[in-house]
Amino acid sequence: MKIDFVKKENVLSIKIDGEIDHHSAAEIRTKIDAYITGSNTKYIVLDFKKVGFMDSSGIGMVMGRYRNIKRVGGELCIVSVNNSIKRILDMAGVTGIIPVYKNQEEFLGVIK
């Protein structure tokens, strides 16, 4: 699994490449929390373009980051989700809470 962070102004884009399971979810959670601590991040964009598998640990990781950014007045969204991951997010009720966009450009158009 690989995680890339790109920060531009107050938007933190996180590209995840690989599976999000029990082991990787803990690593992702730790890295995201460390990255945003003390920063001026207002928006977190989780890019799932290269995520092929996600289990309930991934749902917990996403919802935890959502709660953390909301506490400081920020927003979180998910972009570039394939059909199988979208189905998991739908079944867990995540898409009723966190917006999902086709890609990052679509999200950036919404916040401007």
C-alpha positions in Angstrom: 0.0 0.0 0.0 1.2 3.5 -0.8 -0.1 6.9 0.4 0.7 10.2 -1.3 -0.2 13.5 0.3 -0.5 16.7 -1.8 -1.4 19.9 0.0 -2.5 23.0 -1.9 -3.6 25.9 0.2 -6.2 24.5 2.6 -6.9 21.3 0.6 -5.2 18.1 1.5 -5.4 15.4 -1.2 -4.6 11.9 -0.1 -4.1 9.3 -2.8 -4.3 5.7 -1.6 -2.9 2.9 -3.7 -3.7 -0.6 -2.6 -6.0 -2.4 -0.3 -7.6 -0.8 2.9 -7.8 -3.6 5.5 -7.1 -3.9 9.2 -3.4 -3.4 8.9 -3.3 -0.7 6.3 -6.2 1.3 7.8 -4.2 1.8 11.0 -1.2 3.0 9.0 -3.4 5.4 6.9 -5.1 6.7 10.0 -1.8 7.5 11.8 -0.3 9.2 8.7 -3.3 11.3 8.0 -3.7 12.4 11.6 0.0 13.3 11.9 -0.1 15.2 8.6 -3.1 17.4 9.6 -2.1 18.1 13.2 -1.3 21.8 13.4 -2.0 22.5 9.8 -4.5 24.8 8.2 -6.3 21.9 6.4 -10.0 22.7 5.8 -10.7 20.0 3.2 -9.5 16.4 3.1 -10.0 14.6 -0.3 -9.6 10.9 -0.1 -8.7 9.7 -3.6 -9.7 6.0 -4.0 -8.8 5.7 -7.7 -6.3 2.9 -7.0 -8.1 1.2 -4.1 -9.2 -2.2 -5.2 -10.4 -3.6 -1.8 -11.7 -2.1 1.4 -13.2 -3.8 4.5 -14.9 -2.5 7.6 -11.6 -1.3 8.9 -11.5 1.1 6.0 -15.0 2.4 6.8 -13.8 3.1 10.4 -10.7 4.9 9.1 -12.8 7.1 6.8 -15.4 7.9 9.4 -12.8 8.7 12.0 -11.0 11.1 9.7 -14.4 12.6 8.9 -15.1 13.2 12.6 -11.6 14.7 13.2 -11.8 17.2 10.4 -15.4 18.2 11.3 -14.3 19.0 14.9 -12.1 21.7 13.5 -14.7 23.0 11.1 -13.4 21.2 8.0 -14.9 18.9 5.4 -14.0 15.5 4.0 -14.9 14.0 0.7 -14.1 10.9 -1.3 -13.3 11.0 -5.1 -12.6 8.5 -7.9 -14.3 5.5 -6.4 -14.8 2.3 -8.4 -18.1 0.4 -8.4 -17.2 -2.2 -5.8 -15.9 0.3 -3.3 -18.9 2.6 -3.9 -21.2 -0.4 -3.2 -19.4 -0.9 0.2 -19.6 2.8 1.0 -23.3 2.8 0.1 -24.1 -0.3 2.2 -22.3 1.1 5.2 -24.3 4.4 4.9 -21.1 6.4 4.4 -22.4 8.1 1.2 -25.3 9.5 3.1 -22.8 11.4 5.3 -19.7 12.0 3.2 -20.0 13.3 -0.3 -18.5 11.2 -3.1 -17.4 13.0 -6.3 -16.4 11.6 -9.7 -12.9 13.2 -9.4 -11.0 15.9 -7.6 -11.8 18.5 -10.2 -15.5 18.0 -9.6 -15.0 18.5 -5.9 -12.8 21.6 -6.4 -15.6 23.1 -8.6 -18.1 22.7 -5.8 -16.0 24.5 -3.1 -15.1 27.5 -5.3 
